[in-house]
Amino acid sequence: MTEVFKKITPNDITWWVKWISTAFLLMGIISRSAGGPEIFDFCTTIIGGAGWAWVGYKWHDRSILLLNGVVTCILIIGLLRIILN
């Protein structure tokens, strides 16, 4: 027997935040891979990670919240290291 699952995507502000955050994460990763400015890389990935952490919080998804919350904190520490040097 084959079960059919209907995809349920919330059609609220979290939909927009997740896609905008994904775009910021991709910009930061592309910048890092291409040897772009570190400050741009860190700022864009912090925005993307913070956005996804918020989405995880709103969706009550602890894995998304934990991963992106920790990544955002680590990136903030790295950004402070760059700024203070």
C-alpha positions in Angstrom: 0.0 0.0 0.0 1.3 3.4 -0.9 0.7 6.3 1.4 0.5 9.8 0.0 1.7 12.6 2.2 0.6 16.1 1.7 3.3 18.7 2.1 2.3 21.4 4.6 4.2 24.6 4.2 3.2 27.4 6.5 2.1 30.4 4.4 3.0 33.1 6.8 6.0 35.3 7.6 8.2 32.3 8.3 8.0 31.3 4.6 9.5 34.6 3.6 12.1 34.6 6.4 13.3 31.1 5.5 13.9 31.9 1.9 15.5 35.3 2.5 17.7 33.7 5.2 18.6 31.0 2.7 19.6 33.6 0.1 21.8 35.3 2.7 23.5 32.0 3.7 24.2 31.2 0.1 25.7 34.7 -0.6 28.0 34.3 2.4 29.1 30.8 1.4 29.7 31.9 -2.2 31.7 34.9 -1.0 33.8 32.7 1.2 34.5 30.3 -1.6 35.3 33.0 -4.1 37.7 34.7 -1.6 35.5 37.7 -1.1 35.7 40.1 1.9 35.5 38.4 5.2 33.3 41.0 6.7 30.7 40.4 3.9 30.9 36.7 4.4 30.4 36.9 8.2 27.6 39.5 8.1 25.5 37.7 5.5 25.9 34.3 7.1 25.0 35.8 10.5 21.8 37.3 9.1 21.0 34.0 7.4 21.7 31.9 10.5 19.7 34.2 12.8 16.8 34.1 10.4 16.8 30.3 10.3 17.1 30.2 14.1 14.0 32.4 14.4 12.2 30.1 11.9 13.1 27.1 14.0 11.8 28.9 17.1 8.5 29.8 15.4 8.1 26.2 14.1 9.1 24.7 17.4 11.8 22.8 15.6 14.6 22.3 18.1 17.1 21.0 15.6 16.8 24.0 13.3 16.9 26.3 16.2 19.9 24.7 17.9 22.0 24.3 14.7 21.4 27.9 13.5 21.6 29.5 16.9 24.9 27.9 17.7 26.3 28.7 14.2 25.2 32.3 14.5 26.9 32.7 17.9 30.1 31.2 16.5 30.0 33.5 13.5 29.4 36.5 15.8 32.5 35.6 17.7 34.5 35.4 14.5 33.1 38.7 13.3 34.2 40.3 16.6 37.7 38.8 16.2 37.9 40.4 12.7 36.6 43.8 13.9 38.9 43.9 17.0 42.1 43.0 15.2 
